[in-house]
Amino acid sequence: MPAPIPPPAFDAAAAYPQVGQARAALAARDWPALRALVDAQDPYGRTVLVDEVSDETDIEGFLRKIVAEYPDDPLAATMLGAHLIKAGWRIRTARRAQYVSREQFARFFDHLRQAEQVLIDVTARHPQESAAWTQRITSARGLEVGQAEARRRYDRLAAHTPHHLPAQASLLQQFCPKWSGSWERAHDFARECVDAAPVGGPHAVLVVEAHLEQALDHGDLASARDLLCGARVRDEIHAAAQRSIWHPDFRHTWGWLMTRSTFALAFCLMGEWQSAAQQFAAMEPFGHTSMFGYFGDGEKQFQKYRDKAYAKGGRP
């Protein structure tokens, strides 16, 4: 019997060492080290690090202190805004609106309004701060300010940082029906972003995300598989793979793990087990829950589908 496959490392710090370094600097309350690390990243990496470290608990007081000491530093305020959004979303939970209590919504909105006050000031003073605009797209969705305002925020970001995948992924959620959008608008936006982006990057994953969102919205796997296996959808997913994970210029930079994970899930649901196995193998020894969390425990679901892909498609 083949040896069992060890569980993958799901912590972002395993695949991206900068995440662990940023967490350590924050834990030590070493603001100069943290700022230097984040400032050394490209806009994608900067956004990821802001998102990752802002999820830490018991940091609001420290971040407010740094904002007071360095009022012209966009990073401190962006992290504070991101932290408030994360805290608010934990109160709301990821459940559909009908399952969220009035009290939860009240506390959720309060956190998001506080975040807005902080982030509006950041983007007014530093309009090039992509991480802050990305957070404002997320808060726009939570505060239900509408599709046009969310798109306006994205356009302001894109004027300085085109093809910013974290912001595009956030706006794609806004355009889905569960956030008062439509499937037509979600797919159109995904295609718009992918067509404009250079080939060989991770951006084509947006097309796959949009199809998975629609497929999984059916509520049962049989219907999801039927949609994904339709000729048009299958061709679009394959074309997206050709522009990204199957392209010779695809590199393991920021976003690579999420991209491969999302494609792996799509291939699994489409029954293309060899293609799925190739993506799981390319991710070893790491894992990313991506959209696997739609089925429950994302880590367990990732491992379940990975093992099934290896059993049916072979382990490269």
Helices and strands as residue ranges (DSSP letters): H 12-15, H 17-27, H 31-39, H 43-53, H 60-69, H 74-92, G 97-99, H 102-125, H 130-143, H 147-160, H 165-174, G 177-179, H 183-196, H 205-216, H 221-228, H 231-243, H 256-270, H 273-283, G 290-295, H 298-313
